Amino acid sequence: MTEPAIEATGLTKRYGGVTALDALDIEVPRGELYGFLGPNGAGKSTTINVLTGQLVPDEGTARVAGVDPVAEPVRARERVGILPENGRPPSFLTVREYFDFVATARDLDDIERRVDRWAERLAFTSKLDTLCTDLSQGERQKVLVTQAFLHEPDVVFIDEPLTNLDPIMQERAKRFFRSYADDGNTVFLSTHFIATAQEVCSRVGIVNRGRLLAELDPRELEEETLLDRFFATVDADSVGDGVAGDPSDPAAVMEAPGADAED
Amino acid sequence: MRVPVRYLFDQMLREEWRMHSRLFGGVRFALFPAFLTLLAAGTATFFAVAGASEATLLAGLHVVVALVGLQVGSIGLVGRDALENLLGDTTLLIYSARTLPVSERRLLFVFVVKDVAYYAVLFIAPLVVGTLPLVVLGSLSLGAVPLLLATAWLAFGFGVGLSLLFVGLATRSRLAPAVVAGGLLAGGVLRPDLAATLTPYGLFVDPTPAGAAVSVLLPLVGGAVGLRLFEFDRRTPARTAANQFRALHGRLRRVDRQGLLAKSLLDVARSSGGLWKVLFSQGLVFGVVAVLLGYLPDIVPVRPSPGLTLAAVLSLGAFTTYNWLCQYDDADFFGTYPIPLAAVFRAKLYGFLLLAVPAGLFYLGLGVAVFGVGSLLVGAAVYLPVSLYVFGVTAYVAGLRPTELLFDTPVFAAFTVAMMAVLLPLVVLAIAYPLDPTLVAGLAVAVAVVAGGVGYALYRRAGPKWTRRARAGQLDG
């Protein structure tokens, strides 16, 4: 049997008195576009940071692309691509220089071909010689999406990849993520855009307060939408905390306990 | 409706306090003035007990607060991008001209006034209070302390005003600041007596109406002209550049496998001031020390070795180079690539050696022209290892965020104690140098070599320490 692309058992991470991850189990097979949904503070970014070796969990084990990210964080990051939620490309490098830097750090060759292909795909060819600090938010996001895929990793973690992209670029990016997974790679997509997850993901996990509450294939939903299921799941988890209630009231979800934890 | 200056001032003051106290924890930040008082009191006690010159200490105090003023005058004018690079996703009221009905110049004026008041009370006053041991143990009269506070504030204001003037000029012309700086330097060289008399320190030593008038008017006029001239950043078309990373990395490949050094050097070269800022900041240190060394014997019977004194102070000044090398980096950025933090610190070390060491040696060479060869050869032998010590200590205690973390009281205390542990013996040896140059030179080199070894060991430990902290999630907030 093939080893899953991402496998984690009992991941727990605490920041002082706040539990960001609470015995989280997750398994994502190869070739899947996995959507990771949750309200603010649910533990989505913490999960990505642990799975990519940026954070050490207090408890639990993980394997990503065949590597233990806790024991071998640098090797794990060689094997994966990462798009952080609040990333910024280096201010004083041009876009082309930044990709040269990424290629050097990742020991890649044939960088011009790779960059040209991405610049064409996301329409930023005219910005290649611009200093990153002078890019618009949308252009920065295109650059950050590109660096995550530049080395064509088997597993890629993307946190809110569509932020600041215009509708045309969003559509292109979504199609690309889908085709990238169809080619046998694994895309771990953390997002608040539930419609996007419903549209492109082959499986979705709903997380709240550091726990994985449910997993489902959004294409199998018949009567209800993924949004309905999301509210129902998160609200049920919040019963007794004084925030559950009408699923049509998004404020209840937004104020879920644990929102202080690192998102 | 016109927003009252007083209202803006109050809000900005609150904002400044919250920024510092949130970054470092309220109580820890509140301890900072107390720590500064203790530091100054410890130094004053040392001078009094050792029978060293009080005049040196008080002149040094004026120089230090003037340098703080220079820094404060320019820091308020950094762009929003620089602030975000330094502190993360942060913005301040000073940048709110686009969303509030307040002009940029009015916001800048209030911001500068707020900064002056803030630092005068929380930073300068505690330093002056710390000189009180001289009243008990030395010959400073209690009645002179209020005058000392006033002239220290004026020296601080002098730094702020000068800095504002230069920054304002620089937004209009690249040549103008150099011309003004050249004029001031020439004035200082041609009429050093006048320059000394008309500074706030001159006012402290010999209060005269002319000295008071100049000390008060100079910062006010300089600041006002700077603010008037300051041209606000209108977004210019996006800047472009040819690909220099590849060529630079090609040349450095042997020591820079992952391109980290090339990136750091480009960051320094392309940020405001370019590579010149390294030479300029060390030049400032050199100028101040050279003037003190040149005219100190006229005031007090002490003739410290120029080479050792310059080497000690220049190596401490090299801290700013480390700061610039790190200003545009953070651990989160490197955490998304297969880059160990130890490799990042190694690149910073190479960058530091490439920028700070030649700059320091250049000024030591200039010192030869001013003071003769003499002890400057010893200074050159001391400078390299002590610079390495400064690098190692800074990397170990402050990681990749030296500016930010050095405002954290415990970190700043550790940094200060570590610096004093090496610099104080060197200053004492510099004073003792004329007694037995050969012996003292040997001792100074020995102290420097041991310090260099400690610095290297600390640098080697910086990577594992900051990796551990980053992976434990202890770098935020």
Contacts between the chains, C-beta under 8 A, distances in Angstrom:
chain1	res1	chain2	res2	distance
A	13	B	473	7.4
A	15	B	473	6.0
A	49	B	335	7.9
A	49	B	473	7.9
A	52	B	335	7.9
A	52	B	336	7.4
A	53	B	471	7.6
A	54	B	332	7.8
A	54	B	335	4.3
A	54	B	336	7.5
A	54	B	470	7.2
A	54	B	471	6.8
A	55	B	471	5.8
A	55	B	472	7.6
A	55	B	473	5.4
A	56	B	471	4.5
A	56	B	472	6.2
A	73	B	471	7.1
A	74	B	338	4.8
A	74	B	339	7.4
A	74	B	340	5.4
A	75	B	338	7.2
A	77	B	335	7.9
A	77	B	336	7.2
A	77	B	337	6.1
A	77	B	338	4.3
A	77	B	339	7.9
A	78	B	338	4.1
A	82	B	336	4.3
A	84	B	332	7.0
A	84	B	336	5.6
A	86	B	89	6.8
A	87	B	332	7.9
A	87	B	333	7.4
A	87	B	336	6.9
A	88	B	84	7.8
A	88	B	333	7.6
A	90	B	263	6.4
A	90	B	267	7.0
A	90	B	328	6.5
A	90	B	333	7.4
A	91	B	81	6.4
A	91	B	85	6.3
A	91	B	267	7.4
A	91	B	271	7.7
A	91	B	328	5.5
A	92	B	266	5.8
A	92	B	267	4.8
A	92	B	269	7.9
A	92	B	270	4.0
A	92	B	271	5.8
A	92	B	328	6.3
A	93	B	245	6.3
A	93	B	263	6.5
A	93	B	266	6.2
A	93	B	267	7.9
A	94	B	240	6.9
A	94	B	241	5.2
A	94	B	243	6.8
A	94	B	245	8.0
A	96	B	243	5.4
A	97	B	241	7.7
A	97	B	243	5.6
A	97	B	244	7.1
A	97	B	245	3.8
A	97	B	246	7.6
A	97	B	266	7.2
A	100	B	243	6.8
A	100	B	245	4.9
A	100	B	246	5.4
A	100	B	249	7.5
A	100	B	259	7.3
A	101	B	245	6.2
A	101	B	259	4.9
A	101	B	262	7.7
A	101	B	263	5.5
A	102	B	337	7.1
A	104	B	249	6.1
A	104	B	257	7.9
A	104	B	258	5.8
A	104	B	259	3.6
A	105	B	258	4.6
A	105	B	259	6.0
A	105	B	260	7.8
A	105	B	337	4.8
A	105	B	338	6.8
A	105	B	339	5.6
A	106	B	337	6.9
A	106	B	338	6.6
A	127	B	238	7.6
A	129	B	240	4.4
A	129	B	241	6.5
A	129	B	242	7.1
A	129	B	243	7.5
A	130	B	238	4.6
A	130	B	239	7.0
A	130	B	240	5.3
A	131	B	238	7.0
A	131	B	239	4.8
A	131	B	240	7.2
A	131	B	241	6.4
A	131	B	270	7.2
A	133	B	81	5.5
A	134	B	238	3.8
A	134	B	239	5.4
A	135	B	238	7.1
A	262	B	473	7.0
A	262	B	476	7.3
